[in-house]
Amino acid sequence: MGISTTTTSERRLLLNLIWCLAATDAALILLHVFTGISAVDLDQEANLTTWYSSVKLLGIAGMSAAVAARHSAANGRGMARLWLINAVVFLGLSADETASLHESFARWVLDLPALEALRSTLTRGDELKASYAWVWVFLPLILLATAFLTYLFLKSFRGQPGLSVLFGLGLVSLLSAVVLEGLVMTFPPLVEWGVEQTDRYLLLTTFEECGELVGSTLLMAAISIYYARAGAAGSTRSS
């Protein structure tokens, strides 16, 4: 069985989707910066921006599954398995974005009696920082996921520098969001915050959430273009 092809209408739809995502990202960032509407506050949970981010991550999972199916149809079983794993990873990230599972699990881990010393070291007595300790709790998993994504995309995008650049920018943007959230742990205890610390925190979280929004859109763009090109290549080989 040959690889399935991508029609012109499908390619146009994917391109329009990418532009819509980019425009939505820009609109949400502007609304966050210039309005006080909680529904579009990038630093809050369970609002419109959280839902949007979750749906976008779910879309990446869906596109990854579609790429896996396309590789499977072309007898590329090894690549199909890798892309299927990627779909599962982003499916989990989508669920996590909605339910904040990483924060809940990190707090549970740090509540274990055996890790009392670690909790004390990370929070430095400020229990309000426990929500941000997930970066350090999950650091090995974050590094493993980064290595997997790098391997998958570089292997898939070999010989396609444009897609490699999109992937690189997307991954750096996502990782910058993780790093910036981890930096909150270096702030003084919340009870000591003044105007300067509050403003610095708001600026940091704005850049963090922007990195997450832009990063996921860039990854979605890279995967969508790769999917379309794979179909076009299959069409050429079958003609």
SVG drawing of the C-alpha trace seen along z (x, -y; Angstrom):
<svg xmlns="http://www.w3.org/2000/svg" viewBox="-13 -49 33 51">
<polyline fill="none" stroke="black" stroke-width="0.4" points="0.0,0.0 1.4,-3.4 1.5,-6.5 -1.7,-8.5 -1.7,-11.8 -2.5,-15.3 -4.9,-17.3 -4.6,-21.0 -7.6,-21.7 -6.1,-19.9 -2.8,-21.8 -4.8,-25.1 -6.8,-24.1 -3.6,-23.3 -2.0,-26.6 -5.1,-28.6 -5.2,-26.8 -1.6,-27.8 -2.3,-31.4 -5.5,-31.3 -3.5,-29.9 -0.8,-32.6 -3.5,-35.3 -5.2,-33.9 -1.9,-33.8 -1.3,-37.4 -4.8,-38.4 -4.6,-36.6 -1.2,-38.1 -2.5,-41.6 -5.7,-41.0 -3.6,-39.7 -1.2,-42.7 -3.8,-45.5 -6.9,-44.3 -7.7,-42.9 -10.2,-40.3 -9.7,-37.1 -11.0,-34.9 -7.9,-35.8 -5.4,-36.1 -2.5,-33.9 -1.4,-33.4 -4.7,-31.9 -6.0,-28.4 -9.4,-27.1 -10.2,-30.0 -10.4,-30.6 -6.6,-30.7 -6.2,-27.4 -8.9,-25.8 -7.2,-27.2 -3.8,-25.9 -5.2,-22.5 -7.0,-22.2 -3.9,-23.3 -1.8,-20.5 -4.6,-18.1 -4.3,-19.2 -0.6,-18.5 -1.4,-15.0 -3.9,-14.5 -1.5,-15.7 1.2,-13.4 -1.2,-10.4 -2.0,-11.4 1.7,-11.4 2.1,-8.0 -0.7,-6.6 0.9,-8.1 4.3,-6.5 2.6,-3.2 0.9,-3.2 4.3,-3.6 5.7,-0.7 7.7,-3.0 6.8,-1.2 9.7,-2.5 8.9,-6.1 5.2,-5.4 5.9,-4.1 7.9,-7.2 5.2,-9.6 2.6,-7.6 4.6,-8.0 4.7,-11.7 0.9,-11.7 0.6,-10.1 3.0,-12.6 1.0,-15.6 -2.3,-14.0 -1.0,-13.8 0.2,-17.4 -3.3,-18.5 -4.9,-16.7 -2.3,-18.2 -2.9,-21.7 -6.6,-21.4 -6.3,-19.7 -2.9,-21.1 -1.8,-17.5 1.9,-18.4 1.3,-20.8 -0.9,-18.5 1.4,-15.6 4.5,-17.7 2.8,-18.8 1.9,-15.2 5.5,-14.1 6.8,-16.9 4.3,-16.0 5.9,-12.6 7.7,-12.4 10.9,-11.1 11.2,-14.2 10.6,-16.8 14.2,-18.0 13.8,-18.5 10.5,-20.4 12.2,-22.6 15.2,-23.3 13.0,-24.1 10.4,-26.3 12.8,-27.8 9.9,-27.9 7.5,-29.6 4.7,-27.0 3.1,-29.1 6.1,-28.2 5.2,-24.5 3.1,-25.0 6.2,-26.0 8.4,-23.2 7.1,-20.8 9.9,-22.0 12.6,-20.6 10.5,-17.5 10.0,-16.6 13.4,-17.8 14.6,-14.3 11.3,-13.7 11.6,-17.1 15.1,-16.4 14.0,-12.9 11.1,-14.4 13.4,-17.1 15.8,-14.5 13.0,-12.4 11.5,-15.4 14.9,-16.5 15.6,-13.0 12.2,-12.6 12.0,-15.9 15.7,-16.0 15.3,-12.5 12.0,-13.4 13.1,-16.8 16.5,-15.7 17.1,-17.7 14.3,-20.2 16.0,-23.2 12.9,-25.3 11.1,-22.7 14.1,-22.2 14.1,-26.0 10.4,-25.9 11.0,-23.0 14.0,-24.6 12.2,-27.8 9.2,-26.0 11.2,-23.8 13.2,-26.7 10.0,-28.7 8.5,-25.8 11.7,-25.2 12.0,-28.9 8.5,-28.8 9.6,-25.9 12.8,-27.7 11.0,-31.0 8.4,-29.2 11.3,-27.5 12.9,-30.9 9.9,-31.8 11.6,-29.5 14.4,-32.1 12.1,-34.9 11.9,-35.9 9.0,-34.6 5.6,-36.0 5.0,-37.8 8.1,-39.9 7.0,-40.9 6.7,-44.6 5.8,-46.4 9.1,-45.6 8.8,-41.8 5.2,-41.8 6.0,-43.6 8.9,-41.3 6.7,-38.3 4.0,-39.6 6.6,-40.3 8.2,-36.8 4.8,-35.0 3.8,-37.0 7.0,-35.9 6.5,-32.4 3.0,-32.0 3.9,-33.7 6.7,-31.2 4.2,-28.4 1.7,-29.8 4.1,-30.6 6.1,-27.3 3.1,-25.0 2.0,-27.0 5.4,-26.6 5.5,-22.9 1.9,-22.5 3.1,-24.4 6.2,-22.2 4.2,-18.9 1.4,-20.1 3.8,-21.1 5.7,-17.8 2.4,-15.9 1.5,-17.8 4.9,-17.3 4.9,-13.6 1.6,-13.3 2.9,-15.3 5.9,-13.1 3.7,-10.0 1.7,-11.4 4.8,-12.0 6.0,-8.4 2.7,-6.9 2.3,-8.9"/>
</svg>
